[in-house]
Amino acid sequence: MSGYRWVLDIDDVDWEDLSNLYRIAPLGEKPPESLEKVFGNSMFTCLVYENEVLVGAGRAIADGLDCAYIADVAVHPEHQGRGLGRAIIGRLTDLAGDHSKIILYANPGKEGFYLKLGFLPMNTAMGIWKDRDKGLSTGVLRETI
Ligand SMILES: CC(C)(COP(=O)(O)OP(=O)(O)OC[C@H]1O[C@@H](n2cnc3c(N)ncnc32)[C@H](O)[C@@H]1OP(=O)(O)O)[C@@H](O)C(=O)NCCC(=O)NCCS
């Protein structure tokens, strides 16, 4: 993990760069202004740079005691497979380590990544999505127990 610069605040984030990272990772279209809001409202943030280029990111919202929720973890394709994703999750789980539980949901196909990092599948996790059809079509949600 040498050669990377880790930044745990958002003071100098270029939101266009972060939006581009999610586009090419890929983790979907996330407009810069939306990212500024959700990262700004997250207790823990993690940004990784190589030679001033943003190559990895993630964040966690948290209540300070009981529950932390990790989201928006992505690594630039040219840097995937080198342990950077594991390291980002490691930073976020360290930062949120005092919480009773750290939760997330994986995009379909990424469950094995989180399993390797110590996350266990949750038996009763459920959610309400604003875009319910998208949640269903991407395989993140299902309609039956
Ligand atoms: C998922 C992602 C963050 C992983 O980052 P990465 O830097 O490539 O992962 P790492 O190199 O740290 O991998 C850590 C371990 O997980 C494994 N792993 C990585 N992706 C995996 C997957 N999809 N399924 C199962 N295992 C996976 C690696 O083989 C590695 O195992 P090892 O330690 O035994 O060698 C990255 O592929 C990514 O950004 N993908 C696009 C965005 C995305 O899907 N984000 C997650 C949303 S839920």
The ligand as an SDF file (V2000), in Angstrom:
LIG
                    3D

 48 50  0  0  0  0  0  0  0  0999 V2000
  -15.2200   -3.8620   -5.0310 C   0  0  0  0  0  0  0  0  0  0  0  0
  -13.9130   -3.0750   -5.0630 C   0  0  0  0  0  0  0  0  0  0  0  0
  -14.0500   -1.8690   -4.1320 C   0  0  0  0  0  0  0  0  0  0  0  0
  -12.7800   -3.9850   -4.5740 C   0  0  0  0  0  0  0  0  0  0  0  0
  -11.6010   -3.2170   -4.5210 O   0  0  0  0  0  0  0  0  0  0  0  0
  -10.1840   -3.8720   -4.8540 P   0  0  0  0  0  0  0  0  0  0  0  0
   -9.1320   -2.9060   -4.5010 O   0  0  0  0  0  0  0  0  0  0  0  0
  -10.1840   -4.3790   -6.2460 O   0  0  0  0  0  0  0  0  0  0  0  0
  -10.1820   -5.1200   -3.8600 O   0  0  0  0  0  0  0  0  0  0  0  0
   -8.9260   -5.7390   -3.0950 P   0  0  0  0  0  0  0  0  0  0  0  0
   -7.7810   -5.8530   -4.0470 O   0  0  0  0  0  0  0  0  0  0  0  0
   -8.6810   -4.9810   -1.8590 O   0  0  0  0  0  0  0  0  0  0  0  0
   -9.4890   -7.1930   -2.7480 O   0  0  0  0  0  0  0  0  0  0  0  0
   -9.5150   -7.7080   -1.4400 C   0  0  0  0  0  0  0  0  0  0  0  0
   -9.9100   -9.1690   -1.5260 C   0  0  0  0  0  0  0  0  0  0  0  0
  -11.2660   -9.2620   -2.0170 O   0  0  0  0  0  0  0  0  0  0  0  0
  -11.2950  -10.0820   -3.1870 C   0  0  0  0  0  0  0  0  0  0  0  0
  -12.3300   -9.5570   -4.0640 N   0  0  0  0  0  0  0  0  0  0  0  0
  -12.3240   -8.4060   -4.7460 C   0  0  0  0  0  0  0  0  0  0  0  0
  -13.4820   -8.2610   -5.4420 N   0  0  0  0  0  0  0  0  0  0  0  0
  -14.2080   -9.3700   -5.1880 C   0  0  0  0  0  0  0  0  0  0  0  0
  -15.4910   -9.8270   -5.6090 C   0  0  0  0  0  0  0  0  0  0  0  0
  -16.2730   -9.1150   -6.4340 N   0  0  0  0  0  0  0  0  0  0  0  0
  -15.9210  -11.0260   -5.1390 N   0  0  0  0  0  0  0  0  0  0  0  0
  -15.1660  -11.7580   -4.2950 C   0  0  0  0  0  0  0  0  0  0  0  0
  -13.9350  -11.3720   -3.8600 N   0  0  0  0  0  0  0  0  0  0  0  0
  -13.4830  -10.1910   -4.3080 C   0  0  0  0  0  0  0  0  0  0  0  0
   -9.9020  -10.0010   -3.7790 C   0  0  0  0  0  0  0  0  0  0  0  0
   -9.6090  -11.1020   -4.5790 O   0  0  0  0  0  0  0  0  0  0  0  0
   -9.0610   -9.9480   -2.5200 C   0  0  0  0  0  0  0  0  0  0  0  0
   -8.9090  -11.2430   -1.9990 O   0  0  0  0  0  0  0  0  0  0  0  0
   -7.4970  -11.7410   -1.3860 P   0  0  0  0  0  0  0  0  0  0  0  0
   -7.1670  -10.7730   -0.2700 O   0  0  0  0  0  0  0  0  0  0  0  0
   -7.7750  -13.1200   -0.9350 O   0  0  0  0  0  0  0  0  0  0  0  0
   -6.5130  -11.6490   -2.5110 O   0  0  0  0  0  0  0  0  0  0  0  0
  -13.5550   -2.6410   -6.5050 C   0  0  0  0  0  0  0  0  0  0  0  0
  -13.5600   -3.7710   -7.3460 O   0  0  0  0  0  0  0  0  0  0  0  0
  -14.4960   -1.5950   -7.0680 C   0  0  0  0  0  0  0  0  0  0  0  0
  -14.3050   -0.4040   -6.8610 O   0  0  0  0  0  0  0  0  0  0  0  0
  -15.5120   -2.0460   -7.8390 N   0  0  0  0  0  0  0  0  0  0  0  0
  -16.4370   -1.1100   -8.4910 C   0  0  0  0  0  0  0  0  0  0  0  0
  -17.2900   -0.3590   -7.4780 C   0  0  0  0  0  0  0  0  0  0  0  0
  -18.0200   -1.3190   -6.5520 C   0  0  0  0  0  0  0  0  0  0  0  0
  -18.6480   -2.2670   -6.9960 O   0  0  0  0  0  0  0  0  0  0  0  0
  -17.9340   -1.0200   -5.2390 N   0  0  0  0  0  0  0  0  0  0  0  0
  -18.5510   -1.8480   -4.2320 C   0  0  0  0  0  0  0  0  0  0  0  0
  -19.9850   -1.5750   -4.1360 C   0  0  0  0  0  0  0  0  0  0  0  0
  -20.8160   -2.7580   -3.0960 S   0  0  0  0  0  0  0  0  0  0  0  0
  1  2  1  0
  2  3  1  0
  2  4  1  0
  2 36  1  0
  4  5  1  0
  5  6  1  0
  6  7  2  0
  6  8  1  0
  6  9  1  0
  9 10  1  0
 10 11  2  0
 10 12  1  0
 10 13  1  0
 13 14  1  0
 14 15  1  0
 15 16  1  0
 15 30  1  0
 16 17  1  0
 17 18  1  0
 17 28  1  0
 18 19  1  0
 18 27  1  0
 19 20  2  0
 20 21  1  0
 21 22  1  0
 21 27  2  0
 22 23  1  0
 22 24  2  0
 24 25  1  0
 25 26  2  0
 26 27  1  0
 28 29  1  0
 28 30  1  0
 30 31  1  0
 31 32  1  0
 32 33  2  0
 32 34  1  0
 32 35  1  0
 36 37  1  0
 36 38  1  0
 38 39  2  0
 38 40  1  0
 40 41  1  0
 41 42  1  0
 42 43  1  0
 43 44  2  0
 43 45  1  0
 45 46  1  0
 46 47  1  0
 47 48  1  0
M  END
$$$$
